[in-house]
Amino acid sequence: MVGAIDELPPTGAAYFGPKTIHKTPVWAIRQTNCAGLPSVFENSRIRRSLEFFAMNNCPRRNHKSEHDMLLSGRRILPPGIKGNESAADLIDQCFLAYNAGRLREAVQLFTRKMLASDVTVGISLAGALTPAGLGASCIVPLIEAGFVDWIVSTGANLYHDLHFAFNYKLVAGDFRYDDRHLHEVGVVRIYDVLLSLDECLIETDRRVQEMLVRPEFQGRLTTAELHHYMGKYAAEAEEQSGLPHVSVLAAAYRCGVPVYTSSPGDSTIGMVAAAERFRNSQLVLDPLADVNETAAIYYWSKQEGRRSAVVIFGGGSPKNFVLQTAPHVTDILEIETKGHDYFLQFTDARPDTGGLSGATPQEAVSWGKVDPDRVPDSVVCYIDSTVAMPLLTSYALTRCSKRPLKRLFERREEFVRQLRDEFLRRHGSSPQASE
């Protein structure tokens, strides 16, 4: 017996409903493309009723507005490349899908939102970026344009940056060389970058040692102070050699950009500093002061309507150090903030291995590192930083005017005092009592 019409699932029910009519499931009715019914329904009244039911439950008919909305995006129909396009125009016109699409979104996020005057931009640097020339070609121009306000870097990137300040050469080589032979002849390889052990590395070590015994280095320093003083000598070395501005540390010194390293012992700079301890050096690096200083920069960036942005090249310890500023303020100091406003990362690390380098901004929300309301203003681009950084730099310098320098290095004590006073106020101690 044919079941009654009122036994059919109501409008909006799941496609695979359990009820059947004359052993024909409801989904069979809905798979008629809203244009006809199985021949088993010979009774015209039942057939008309079922046709009406099927037509009014057609997924495509009910979701037409959603269909049109989903297809309202930019049409993929780029112009033919002529060969005279700027890098910025090429990205805007032809980087339309996959990781090219993410790169376009990344550079547009950087230029259209992150470089607003009320946004403080921190960048993290991991991976061998300066040996590949990216300090001279990209980071220095970004600093001097006012597009970078503070930096967290591996110590290795800052050590290799000094080769450029001292005019010691690195050359493009070949990753297929016999490394045993390179070692025998005194040549060191960073994938396809080659440098002399004696004429580059050992000479840089010597120059670093000469710096670290000077009076300004004798005492307890943050890594920002260490790198500021080193940047002064790097800037002098550039000038003496007649070089253009090629050193990140020199540019940061000139522009008042504080440069931190999250692992000061994990580089040749740290090794030279450790060796000087045997000569009674008084240099003591204070990583805990770095934690409070970077958190204070973040906290200041979130006050009075200001916003905070992070641009992450690679991942590793520098990525966490720049991001942990938010949970340090909110969770440890118990001063409520919502996290960084903008998140941009260039990485080749996968998120599914659990490593921090591949962790997404969505995951960072759970840690309080990123404002959950600003996740749409986050982009992860899975691309080598040596490809992404020159394109980002060229795009930004083409599309944006320079920003006034914030010179945060000179305001570090002010920021720390502001954060400390707020912490003590909230915990029932007066700022004067801590003096």
DRENLUMMAR-466338 format. One record per residue (C-alpha): residue number from 1; z, y, x. Coordinates in nm, 3 decimals. Layout:
residues N
+-----+---------+---------+---------+
| pos |      pz |      py |      px |
+-----+---------+---------+---------+
| NUM |       Z |       Y |       X |
...
+-----+---------+---------+---------+
***
This chain:
residues 435
+-----+---------+---------+---------+
| pos |      pz |      py |      px |
+-----+---------+---------+---------+
|   1 |   0.000 |   0.000 |   0.000 |
|   2 |  -0.091 |   0.343 |   0.127 |
|   3 |   0.216 |   0.551 |   0.208 |
|   4 |   0.287 |   0.878 |   0.028 |
|   5 |   0.186 |   1.212 |   0.179 |
|   6 |   0.542 |   1.339 |   0.186 |
|   7 |   0.632 |   1.062 |   0.428 |
|   8 |   0.420 |   1.224 |   0.699 |
|   9 |   0.598 |   1.409 |   0.979 |
|  10 |   0.635 |   1.782 |   0.914 |
|  11 |   0.421 |   2.045 |   1.083 |
|  12 |   0.516 |   2.077 |   1.447 |
|  13 |   0.642 |   1.718 |   1.479 |
|  14 |   0.571 |   1.523 |   1.795 |
|  15 |   0.219 |   1.386 |   1.826 |
|  16 |   0.338 |   1.028 |   1.856 |
|  17 |   0.533 |   1.010 |   1.531 |
|  18 |   0.664 |   0.668 |   1.420 |
|  19 |   0.532 |   0.684 |   1.063 |
|  20 |   0.203 |   0.522 |   0.965 |
|  21 |  -0.032 |   0.532 |   0.669 |
|  22 |  -0.205 |   0.204 |   0.587 |
|  23 |  -0.123 |   0.091 |   0.939 |
|  24 |  -0.294 |   0.402 |   1.082 |
|  25 |  -0.054 |   0.613 |   1.292 |
|  26 |  -0.032 |   0.986 |   1.242 |
|  27 |  -0.161 |   1.045 |   1.594 |
|  28 |  -0.485 |   0.877 |   1.489 |
|  29 |  -0.525 |   1.142 |   1.221 |
|  30 |  -0.466 |   1.415 |   1.475 |
|  31 |  -0.713 |   1.268 |   1.720 |
|  32 |  -0.999 |   1.329 |   1.480 |
|  33 |  -1.050 |   1.674 |   1.636 |
|  34 |  -0.958 |   1.822 |   1.299 |
|  35 |  -1.305 |   1.737 |   1.166 |
|  36 |  -1.275 |   1.400 |   0.991 |
|  37 |  -1.057 |   1.100 |   0.917 |
|  38 |  -1.082 |   0.725 |   0.966 |
|  39 |  -1.293 |   0.555 |   0.698 |
|  40 |  -0.992 |   0.360 |   0.574 |
|  41 |  -0.900 |   0.662 |   0.361 |
|  42 |  -1.154 |   0.610 |   0.081 |
|  43 |  -0.948 |   0.770 |  -0.196 |
|  44 |  -1.082 |   1.126 |  -0.212 |
|  45 |  -0.751 |   1.284 |  -0.314 |
|  46 |  -0.566 |   1.122 |  -0.025 |
|  47 |  -0.851 |   1.202 |   0.209 |
|  48 |  -0.855 |   1.572 |   0.112 |
|  49 |  -0.478 |   1.593 |   0.151 |
|  50 |  -0.490 |   1.429 |   0.491 |
|  51 |  -0.775 |   1.654 |   0.605 |
|  52 |  -0.569 |   1.957 |   0.503 |
|  53 |  -0.270 |   1.816 |   0.691 |
|  54 |  -0.474 |   1.743 |   1.004 |
|  55 |  -0.642 |   2.082 |   1.004 |
|  56 |  -0.309 |   2.266 |   0.979 |
|  57 |  -0.157 |   2.055 |   1.258 |
|  58 |  -0.443 |   2.089 |   1.505 |
|  59 |  -0.289 |   2.176 |   1.845 |
|  60 |  -0.584 |   2.388 |   1.951 |
|  61 |  -0.584 |   2.587 |   1.630 |
|  62 |  -0.209 |   2.658 |   1.645 |
|  63 |  -0.215 |   2.750 |   2.018 |
|  64 |  -0.521 |   2.974 |   2.020 |
|  65 |  -0.321 |   3.282 |   2.120 |
|  66 |  -0.157 |   3.093 |   2.406 |
|  67 |  -0.496 |   2.955 |   2.507 |
|  68 |  -0.639 |   3.307 |   2.526 |
|  69 |  -0.335 |   3.441 |   2.709 |
|  70 |  -0.356 |   3.170 |   2.977 |
|  71 |  -0.723 |   3.251 |   3.033 |
|  72 |  -0.671 |   3.628 |   3.045 |
|  73 |  -0.617 |   3.637 |   3.422 |
|  74 |  -0.851 |   3.765 |   3.686 |
|  75 |  -1.184 |   3.587 |   3.673 |
|  76 |  -1.277 |   3.402 |   3.991 |
|  77 |  -1.612 |   3.560 |   4.063 |
|  78 |  -1.585 |   3.730 |   4.403 |
|  79 |  -1.863 |   3.940 |   4.557 |
|  80 |  -2.064 |   3.792 |   4.840 |
|  81 |  -1.919 |   3.868 |   5.182 |
|  82 |  -2.142 |   4.115 |   5.367 |
|  83 |  -1.968 |   4.124 |   5.705 |
|  84 |  -1.851 |   4.487 |   5.700 |
|  85 |  -1.543 |   4.441 |   5.483 |
|  86 |  -1.201 |   4.549 |   5.605 |
|  87 |  -0.937 |   4.278 |   5.626 |
|  88 |  -0.758 |   4.439 |   5.331 |
|  89 |  -1.072 |   4.439 |   5.114 |
|  90 |  -1.150 |   4.081 |   5.210 |
|  91 |  -0.802 |   3.971 |   5.102 |
|  92 |  -0.815 |   4.161 |   4.774 |
|  93 |  -1.163 |   4.043 |   4.682 |
|  94 |  -1.190 |   3.690 |   4.818 |
|  95 |  -0.842 |   3.542 |   4.866 |
|  96 |  -0.818 |   3.417 |   4.509 |
|  97 |  -0.671 |   3.067 |   4.504 |
|  98 |  -0.447 |   2.814 |   4.679 |
|  99 |  -0.274 |   2.946 |   4.991 |
| 100 |  -0.529 |   3.226 |   5.020 |
| 101 |  -0.414 |   3.334 |   4.676 |
| 102 |  -0.051 |   3.319 |   4.785 |
| 103 |  -0.134 |   3.527 |   5.092 |
| 104 |  -0.294 |   3.792 |   4.869 |
| 105 |   0.016 |   3.790 |   4.648 |
| 106 |   0.235 |   3.815 |   4.959 |
| 107 |   0.065 |   4.119 |   5.112 |
| 108 |   0.047 |   4.292 |   4.774 |
| 109 |   0.417 |   4.229 |   4.713 |
| 110 |   0.493 |   4.371 |   5.057 |
| 111 |   0.287 |   4.686 |   5.013 |
| 112 |   0.335 |   4.756 |   4.642 |
| 113 |   0.708 |   4.688 |   4.610 |
| 114 |   0.883 |   4.615 |   4.938 |
| 115 |   0.761 |   4.933 |   5.111 |
| 116 |   0.897 |   5.166 |   4.844 |
| 117 |   1.113 |   5.436 |   4.999 |
| 118 |   1.436 |   5.301 |   4.845 |
| 119 |   1.390 |   4.946 |   4.979 |
| 120 |   1.549 |   4.828 |   5.304 |
| 121 |   1.329 |   4.567 |   5.474 |
| 122 |   1.481 |   4.301 |   5.698 |
| 123 |   1.261 |   4.048 |   5.877 |
| 124 |   1.344 |   3.720 |   6.047 |
| 125 |   1.142 |   3.577 |   6.334 |
| 126 |   1.138 |   3.208 |   6.427 |
| 127 |   0.885 |   3.010 |   6.623 |
| 128 |   0.704 |   3.117 |   6.939 |
| 129 |   0.562 |   3.441 |   6.798 |
| 130 |   0.591 |   3.688 |   7.087 |
| 131 |   0.430 |   3.453 |   7.343 |
| 132 |   0.125 |   3.447 |   7.115 |
| 133 |   0.105 |   3.828 |   7.136 |
| 134 |   0.230 |   3.895 |   6.783 |
| 135 |   0.502 |   4.128 |   6.907 |
| 136 |   0.252 |   4.366 |   7.062 |
| 137 |  -0.018 |   4.329 |   6.797 |
| 138 |   0.193 |   4.321 |   6.480 |
| 139 |   0.570 |   4.369 |   6.502 |
| 140 |   0.556 |   4.684 |   6.716 |
| 141 |   0.309 |   4.859 |   6.479 |
| 142 |   0.517 |   4.753 |   6.177 |
| 143 |   0.834 |   4.895 |   6.336 |
| 144 |   0.669 |   5.220 |   6.435 |
| 145 |   0.522 |   5.263 |   6.084 |
| 146 |   0.872 |   5.240 |   5.936 |
| 147 |   0.790 |   4.910 |   5.762 |
| 148 |   1.075 |   4.717 |   5.931 |
| 149 |   1.435 |   4.840 |   5.910 |
| 150 |   1.631 |   4.555 |   6.073 |
| 151 |   1.550 |   4.225 |   6.245 |
| 152 |   1.704 |   3.883 |   6.301 |
| 153 |   1.520 |   3.684 |   6.567 |
| 154 |   1.557 |   3.380 |   6.783 |
| 155 |   1.667 |   3.475 |   7.133 |
| 156 |   1.356 |   3.308 |   7.271 |
| 157 |   1.125 |   3.551 |   7.094 |
| 158 |   1.316 |   3.844 |   7.243 |
| 159 |   1.319 |   3.690 |   7.591 |
| 160 |   0.944 |   3.629 |   7.585 |
| 161 |   0.895 |   3.981 |   7.451 |
| 162 |   1.023 |   4.109 |   7.784 |
| 163 |   0.726 |   3.955 |   7.968 |
| 164 |   0.508 |   4.214 |   7.797 |
| 165 |   0.744 |   4.503 |   7.877 |
| 166 |   0.749 |   4.401 |   8.245 |
| 167 |   0.371 |   4.349 |   8.251 |
| 168 |   0.390 |   3.979 |   8.339 |
| 169 |   0.088 |   3.797 |   8.210 |
| 170 |   0.054 |   3.516 |   7.957 |
| 171 |  -0.291 |   3.363 |   7.914 |
| 172 |  -0.480 |   3.164 |   7.653 |
| 173 |  -0.509 |   2.806 |   7.778 |
| 174 |  -0.569 |   2.461 |   7.634 |
| 175 |  -0.318 |   2.232 |   7.463 |
| 176 |  -0.493 |   1.928 |   7.614 |
| 177 |  -0.395 |   2.000 |   7.974 |
| 178 |  -0.203 |   1.733 |   8.166 |
| 179 |   0.155 |   1.861 |   8.153 |
| 180 |   0.255 |   1.662 |   8.461 |
| 181 |  -0.007 |   1.851 |   8.658 |
| 182 |   0.103 |   2.184 |   8.509 |
| 183 |   0.459 |   2.113 |   8.618 |
| 184 |   0.346 |   2.025 |   8.970 |
| 185 |   0.160 |   2.354 |   9.013 |
| 186 |   0.426 |   2.573 |   8.848 |
| 187 |   0.260 |   2.651 |   8.516 |
| 188 |   0.451 |   2.636 |   8.186 |
| 189 |   0.282 |   2.565 |   7.852 |
| 190 |   0.369 |   2.680 |   7.500 |
| 191 |   0.106 |   2.477 |   7.313 |
| 192 |  -0.208 |   2.663 |   7.425 |
| 193 |  -0.035 |   2.961 |   7.591 |
| 194 |   0.014 |   2.937 |   7.969 |
| 195 |   0.247 |   3.134 |   8.196 |
| 196 |   0.362 |   3.112 |   8.555 |
| 197 |   0.704 |   2.966 |   8.625 |
| 198 |   0.765 |   3.186 |   8.931 |
| 199 |   0.562 |   3.499 |   8.854 |
| 200 |   0.658 |   3.528 |   8.488 |
| 201 |   0.966 |   3.327 |   8.389 |
| 202 |   1.171 |   3.352 |   8.709 |
| 203 |   1.082 |   3.718 |   8.753 |
| 204 |   1.187 |   3.792 |   8.395 |
| 205 |   1.514 |   3.607 |   8.456 |
| 206 |   1.573 |   3.827 |   8.759 |
| 207 |   1.507 |   4.146 |   8.563 |
| 208 |   1.740 |   4.032 |   8.283 |
| 209 |   2.013 |   3.958 |   8.539 |
| 210 |   1.971 |   4.308 |   8.685 |
| 211 |   2.016 |   4.456 |   8.337 |
| 212 |   2.322 |   4.256 |   8.239 |
| 213 |   2.531 |   4.365 |   8.538 |
| 214 |   2.495 |   4.734 |   8.448 |
| 215 |   2.799 |   4.922 |   8.316 |
| 216 |   2.687 |   4.950 |   7.953 |
| 217 |   2.679 |   4.571 |   7.926 |
| 218 |   3.038 |   4.525 |   8.044 |
| 219 |   3.249 |   4.474 |   7.735 |
| 220 |   3.242 |   4.326 |   7.385 |
| 221 |   2.901 |   4.384 |   7.222 |
| 222 |   2.723 |   4.286 |   6.908 |
| 223 |   2.379 |   4.137 |   6.967 |
| 224 |   2.235 |   4.456 |   6.813 |
| 225 |   2.401 |   4.657 |   7.093 |
| 226 |   2.289 |   4.406 |   7.356 |
| 227 |   1.927 |   4.428 |   7.244 |
| 228 |   1.942 |   4.807 |   7.203 |
| 229 |   2.047 |   4.849 |   7.566 |
| 230 |   1.786 |   4.597 |   7.678 |
| 231 |   1.529 |   4.784 |   7.471 |
| 232 |   1.605 |   5.102 |   7.665 |
| 233 |   1.511 |   4.932 |   7.992 |
| 234 |   1.210 |   4.764 |   7.832 |
| 235 |   1.086 |   5.107 |   7.716 |
| 236 |   1.131 |   5.247 |   8.067 |
| 237 |   0.939 |   4.951 |   8.212 |
| 238 |   0.652 |   5.010 |   7.970 |
| 239 |   0.630 |   5.373 |   8.076 |
| 240 |   0.647 |   5.295 |   8.446 |
| 241 |   0.364 |   5.042 |   8.411 |
| 242 |   0.151 |   5.280 |   8.207 |
| 243 |   0.139 |   5.028 |   7.925 |
| 244 |   0.089 |   5.107 |   7.559 |
| 245 |   0.377 |   5.012 |   7.330 |
| 246 |   0.382 |   4.633 |   7.362 |
| 247 |   0.750 |   4.534 |   7.346 |
| 248 |   0.946 |   4.465 |   7.026 |
| 249 |   1.276 |   4.550 |   7.194 |
| 250 |   1.134 |   4.877 |   7.328 |
| 251 |   0.993 |   4.974 |   6.986 |
| 252 |   1.321 |   4.886 |   6.814 |
| 253 |   1.510 |   5.100 |   7.067 |
| 254 |   1.282 |   5.399 |   7.009 |
| 255 |   1.293 |   5.364 |   6.630 |
| 256 |   1.662 |   5.282 |   6.584 |
| 257 |   1.596 |   4.935 |   6.441 |
| 258 |   1.892 |   4.698 |   6.497 |
| 259 |   1.785 |   4.357 |   6.632 |
| 260 |   2.020 |   4.062 |   6.594 |
| 261 |   2.003 |   3.702 |   6.706 |
| 262 |   2.190 |   3.436 |   6.514 |
| 263 |   2.233 |   3.210 |   6.821 |
| 264 |   2.282 |   3.431 |   7.126 |
| 265 |   2.342 |   3.138 |   7.362 |
| 266 |   2.022 |   2.961 |   7.259 |
| 267 |   1.777 |   3.139 |   7.490 |
| 268 |   1.728 |   3.237 |   7.852 |
| 269 |   1.899 |   3.570 |   7.782 |
| 270 |   2.207 |   3.372 |   7.680 |
| 271 |   2.178 |   3.145 |   7.982 |
| 272 |   2.159 |   3.439 |   8.222 |
| 273 |   2.460 |   3.600 |   8.049 |
| 274 |   2.650 |   3.272 |   8.084 |
| 275 |   2.565 |   3.250 |   8.454 |
| 276 |   2.699 |   3.602 |   8.508 |
| 277 |   3.038 |   3.483 |   8.383 |
| 278 |   3.067 |   3.301 |   8.716 |
| 279 |   3.032 |   3.644 |   8.883 |
| 280 |   3.310 |   3.791 |   8.669 |
| 281 |   3.084 |   3.967 |   8.421 |
| 282 |   3.280 |   4.133 |   8.140 |
| 283 |   3.001 |   4.087 |   7.885 |
| 284 |   3.127 |   3.921 |   7.566 |
| 285 |   2.894 |   3.879 |   7.268 |
| 286 |   3.062 |   3.897 |   6.928 |
| 287 |   2.867 |   3.692 |   6.669 |
| 288 |   3.134 |   3.752 |   6.402 |
| 289 |   3.076 |   4.126 |   6.430 |
| 290 |   2.705 |   4.049 |   6.375 |
| 291 |   2.795 |   3.874 |   6.050 |
| 292 |   2.979 |   4.179 |   5.921 |
| 293 |   2.720 |   4.428 |   6.044 |
| 294 |   2.427 |   4.252 |   5.880 |
| 295 |   2.628 |   4.208 |   5.560 |
| 296 |   2.712 |   4.579 |   5.570 |
| 297 |   2.344 |   4.667 |   5.599 |
| 298 |   2.273 |   4.448 |   5.296 |
| 299 |   2.563 |   4.598 |   5.099 |
| 300 |   2.449 |   4.954 |   5.170 |
| 301 |   2.097 |   4.852 |   5.066 |
| 302 |   2.227 |   4.750 |   4.722 |
| 303 |   2.418 |   5.072 |   4.649 |
| 304 |   2.308 |   5.382 |   4.455 |
| 305 |   1.993 |   5.223 |   4.317 |
| 306 |   1.862 |   5.104 |   4.652 |
| 307 |   1.706 |   4.761 |   4.693 |
| 308 |   1.692 |   4.493 |   4.963 |
| 309 |   1.390 |   4.294 |   5.081 |
| 310 |   1.354 |   4.008 |   5.328 |
| 311 |   1.035 |   3.897 |   5.503 |
| 312 |   1.073 |   3.558 |   5.670 |
| 313 |   0.837 |   3.436 |   5.940 |
| 314 |   0.906 |   3.067 |   5.998 |
| 315 |   1.257 |   2.959 |   5.904 |
| 316 |   1.546 |   2.818 |   6.100 |
| 317 |   1.866 |   2.999 |   6.186 |
| 318 |   1.722 |   3.353 |   6.160 |
| 319 |   1.617 |   3.284 |   5.800 |
| 320 |   1.968 |   3.184 |   5.702 |
| 321 |   2.128 |   3.468 |   5.895 |
| 322 |   1.926 |   3.732 |   5.712 |
| 323 |   1.984 |   3.566 |   5.373 |
| 324 |   2.353 |   3.479 |   5.411 |
| 325 |   2.437 |   3.849 |   5.398 |
| 326 |   2.440 |   3.826 |   5.017 |
| 327 |   2.685 |   3.535 |   4.973 |
| 328 |   2.902 |   3.677 |   5.252 |
| 329 |   2.949 |   3.993 |   5.046 |
| 330 |   2.975 |   3.824 |   4.706 |
| 331 |   3.152 |   3.494 |   4.779 |
| 332 |   3.357 |   3.560 |   5.091 |
| 333 |   3.442 |   3.928 |   5.055 |
| 334 |   3.440 |   3.896 |   4.674 |
| 335 |   3.238 |   4.213 |   4.621 |
| 336 |   2.991 |   4.136 |   4.343 |
| 337 |   2.622 |   4.179 |   4.421 |
| 338 |   2.321 |   4.000 |   4.276 |
| 339 |   2.137 |   3.903 |   4.594 |
| 340 |   1.826 |   4.030 |   4.768 |
| 341 |   1.566 |   4.185 |   4.542 |
| 342 |   1.250 |   4.072 |   4.721 |
| 343 |   1.182 |   3.749 |   4.910 |
| 344 |   0.866 |   3.681 |   5.110 |
| 345 |   0.824 |   3.382 |   5.343 |
| 346 |   0.545 |   3.247 |   5.559 |
| 347 |   0.618 |   2.888 |   5.655 |
| 348 |   0.470 |   2.544 |   5.716 |
| 349 |   0.795 |   2.368 |   5.619 |
| 350 |   0.811 |   2.153 |   5.305 |
| 351 |   1.095 |   2.203 |   5.054 |
| 352 |   1.142 |   1.833 |   4.979 |
| 353 |   1.296 |   1.741 |   5.316 |
| 354 |   1.610 |   1.942 |   5.243 |
| 355 |   1.582 |   2.166 |   5.549 |
| 356 |   1.657 |   2.536 |   5.523 |
| 357 |   1.318 |   2.632 |   5.667 |
| 358 |   1.142 |   2.499 |   5.359 |
| 359 |   1.403 |   2.606 |   5.102 |
| 360 |   1.245 |   2.809 |   4.821 |
| 361 |   1.366 |   3.139 |   4.672 |
| 362 |   1.454 |   2.946 |   4.356 |
| 363 |   1.694 |   2.733 |   4.560 |
| 364 |   1.829 |   3.048 |   4.726 |
| 365 |   1.924 |   3.178 |   4.379 |
| 366 |   2.174 |   2.893 |   4.347 |
| 367 |   2.345 |   3.018 |   4.664 |
| 368 |   2.353 |   3.379 |   4.549 |
| 369 |   2.108 |   3.482 |   4.821 |
| 370 |   1.836 |   3.607 |   4.584 |
| 371 |   1.880 |   3.803 |   4.261 |
| 372 |   1.791 |   3.556 |   3.982 |
| 373 |   1.633 |   3.837 |   3.780 |
| 374 |   1.392 |   3.910 |   4.067 |
| 375 |   1.254 |   3.563 |   4.136 |
| 376 |   0.909 |   3.672 |   4.009 |
| 377 |   0.915 |   3.916 |   4.302 |
| 378 |   0.923 |   3.625 |   4.547 |
| 379 |   0.632 |   3.461 |   4.728 |
| 380 |   0.625 |   3.161 |   4.960 |
| 381 |   0.298 |   3.128 |   5.150 |
| 382 |   0.241 |   2.797 |   5.328 |
| 383 |   0.056 |   2.922 |   5.632 |
| 384 |   0.102 |   2.955 |   6.006 |
| 385 |   0.271 |   3.286 |   6.092 |
| 386 |   0.013 |   3.347 |   6.365 |
| 387 |  -0.249 |   3.368 |   6.088 |
| 388 |  -0.039 |   3.550 |   5.830 |
| 389 |   0.123 |   3.820 |   6.043 |
| 390 |  -0.196 |   3.993 |   6.166 |
| 391 |  -0.338 |   3.992 |   5.813 |
| 392 |  -0.016 |   4.130 |   5.665 |
| 393 |   0.001 |   4.400 |   5.932 |
| 394 |  -0.360 |   4.507 |   5.891 |
| 395 |  -0.328 |   4.510 |   5.512 |
| 396 |  -0.009 |   4.717 |   5.517 |
| 397 |  -0.140 |   4.974 |   5.764 |
| 398 |  -0.462 |   5.005 |   5.561 |
| 399 |  -0.302 |   5.033 |   5.217 |
| 400 |   0.023 |   5.224 |   5.289 |
| 401 |   0.131 |   5.547 |   5.451 |
| 402 |   0.402 |   5.532 |   5.713 |
| 403 |   0.762 |   5.546 |   5.590 |
| 404 |   1.032 |   5.767 |   5.741 |
| 405 |   1.242 |   5.570 |   5.989 |
| 406 |   1.583 |   5.471 |   5.848 |
| 407 |   1.729 |   5.434 |   6.200 |
| 408 |   1.993 |   5.189 |   6.083 |
| 409 |   2.117 |   5.113 |   6.433 |
| 410 |   2.279 |   5.454 |   6.448 |
| 411 |   2.456 |   5.399 |   6.112 |
| 412 |   2.603 |   5.053 |   6.172 |
| 413 |   2.962 |   5.173 |   6.211 |
| 414 |   2.932 |   5.380 |   5.895 |
| 415 |   2.807 |   5.079 |   5.700 |
| 416 |   3.076 |   4.846 |   5.833 |
| 417 |   3.344 |   5.101 |   5.750 |
| 418 |   3.209 |   5.133 |   5.396 |
| 419 |   3.210 |   4.755 |   5.348 |
| 420 |   3.554 |   4.712 |   5.503 |
| 421 |   3.707 |   4.987 |   5.289 |
| 422 |   3.565 |   4.835 |   4.971 |
| 423 |   3.693 |   4.492 |   5.072 |
| 424 |   4.044 |   4.622 |   5.141 |
| 425 |   4.045 |   4.830 |   4.823 |
| 426 |   3.965 |   4.526 |   4.612 |
| 427 |   4.226 |   4.313 |   4.784 |
| 428 |   4.512 |   4.555 |   4.742 |
| 429 |   4.528 |   4.701 |   5.092 |
| 430 |   4.459 |   5.063 |   5.168 |
| 431 |   4.196 |   5.139 |   5.434 |
| 432 |   4.456 |   5.343 |   5.627 |
| 433 |   4.685 |   5.040 |   5.659 |
| 434 |   4.419 |   4.853 |   5.857 |
| 435 |   4.386 |   5.115 |   6.127 |
+-----+---------+---------+---------+
***
